[in-house]
Amino acid sequence: MMQKCAECNEPFKWNQLYKSLWFAFQPVRCRNCGTVHKVASASRLLTVLLLLMPMIYISIIMQNLGLLEVILPIAAVIVLVSLGLPFLLKYEKVSTNIDTNYGNR
C-alpha cells in the first residue's frame, strides 16, 4: 500500500516516491494540499540495507567470475529492489519552524 499524506490522507503516486528515492531522498510534496514530507530515518537505513547487502553477498559468492557476470546480477538486484522501495518507504511530515530572530541569538 502506498504511503499517504499525513495532512489530507491523499496517497502519493508511485513515481513521486521513486523520483525521491533516486534523487537522494528529496522531500515529497503532496499534490492535494502541498504538505512536504521527508523520508524517515529508519526508511533510509532500510534502503541502504536492501540495496547494499545483496550486492555484497553476490560479489562474495561470485568472486571467481568475470566482471560482467558479477555486474549483471547486482544491476538486476538494484532494479528489482528499487522498484519495490516506494511501497516500503515511510515518509513523515516536515515540521516548519519559523525563526523570527533571523538566526541572531
VMD Tcl script that draws the C-alpha trace (Angstrom):
set ca {
  {0.00 0.00 0.00}
  {1.30 3.41 -0.95}
  {2.15 5.98 1.73}
  {-0.44 8.73 2.29}
  {-0.13 12.40 3.16}
  {-0.13 12.97 6.92}
  {-2.33 16.05 6.49}
  {-5.06 15.11 4.00}
  {-4.65 11.29 3.55}
  {-4.11 11.67 -0.21}
  {-1.98 8.73 -1.40}
  {1.31 9.63 -3.03}
  {1.91 8.47 -6.57}
  {4.48 5.74 -7.10}
  {6.52 7.91 -9.48}
  {6.72 10.74 -6.90}
  {8.28 8.39 -4.35}
  {10.51 6.71 -6.93}
  {11.94 10.05 -8.05}
  {12.51 11.00 -4.41}
  {14.44 7.76 -3.88}
  {16.76 8.26 -6.85}
  {17.40 11.96 -6.19}
  {18.97 11.49 -2.75}
  {15.69 11.20 -0.81}
  {14.38 14.61 -1.82}
  {11.26 15.67 0.08}
  {7.90 14.88 -1.50}
  {5.13 17.48 -1.71}
  {1.51 16.35 -1.51}
  {-0.21 17.19 -4.78}
  {-3.50 17.81 -2.98}
  {-2.61 20.05 -0.01}
  {1.06 20.93 -0.59}
  {2.34 19.42 2.68}
  {6.03 18.46 2.45}
  {7.13 15.01 3.63}
  {10.64 13.61 4.06}
  {11.86 10.04 4.18}
  {12.04 8.75 7.74}
  {15.50 7.82 9.04}
  {14.55 4.17 9.51}
  {13.47 4.01 5.86}
  {16.82 5.41 4.74}
  {18.58 2.67 6.70}
  {16.24 0.04 5.24}
  {17.02 1.27 1.73}
  {20.77 1.03 2.28}
  {20.45 -2.46 3.73}
  {18.16 -3.71 0.96}
  {20.48 -2.39 -1.75}
  {23.88 -2.99 -0.17}
  {23.52 -6.41 1.45}
  {22.58 -8.32 -1.74}
  {25.41 -6.62 -3.62}
  {27.95 -7.70 -1.01}
  {26.53 -11.22 -0.96}
  {26.60 -11.51 -4.77}
  {30.17 -10.20 -5.01}
  {31.38 -12.68 -2.36}
  {29.62 -15.66 -3.94}
  {30.71 -14.74 -7.46}
  {34.24 -13.52 -6.72}
  {35.86 -16.03 -9.10}
  {33.73 -14.93 -12.06}
  {34.41 -12.18 -14.54}
  {33.30 -8.60 -14.07}
  {30.30 -8.89 -16.39}
  {28.95 -11.96 -14.59}
  {29.05 -10.06 -11.29}
  {27.72 -6.71 -12.53}
  {24.60 -8.13 -14.21}
  {23.14 -9.77 -11.07}
  {23.99 -6.70 -8.99}
  {22.26 -4.44 -11.53}
  {19.23 -6.76 -11.52}
  {19.03 -6.60 -7.71}
  {19.28 -2.80 -7.73}
  {16.49 -2.51 -10.31}
  {14.17 -5.02 -8.61}
  {14.66 -3.64 -5.10}
  {14.32 -0.04 -6.20}
  {11.02 -0.77 -7.98}
  {9.53 -2.07 -4.72}
  {11.00 0.53 -2.37}
  {8.28 3.17 -2.90}
  {5.86 0.70 -1.28}
  {8.16 0.18 1.74}
  {9.48 3.67 2.47}
  {7.82 5.67 5.21}
  {7.53 9.43 4.94}
  {6.95 11.90 7.75}
  {5.57 15.41 7.65}
  {8.24 18.11 7.72}
  {7.78 20.45 10.65}
  {8.45 24.05 9.79}
  {9.93 26.26 12.47}
  {9.88 29.95 11.66}
  {12.91 31.77 13.05}
  {11.63 35.25 13.89}
  {15.03 36.24 15.26}
  {16.75 35.64 11.86}
  {19.36 33.38 13.43}
  {20.57 36.02 15.90}
  {20.80 34.74 19.44}
}
mol new
graphics top color blue
foreach p $ca { graphics top sphere $p radius 0.5 }
foreach p [lrange $ca 0 end-1] q [lrange $ca 1 end] { graphics top cylinder $p $q radius 0.2 }
display resetview
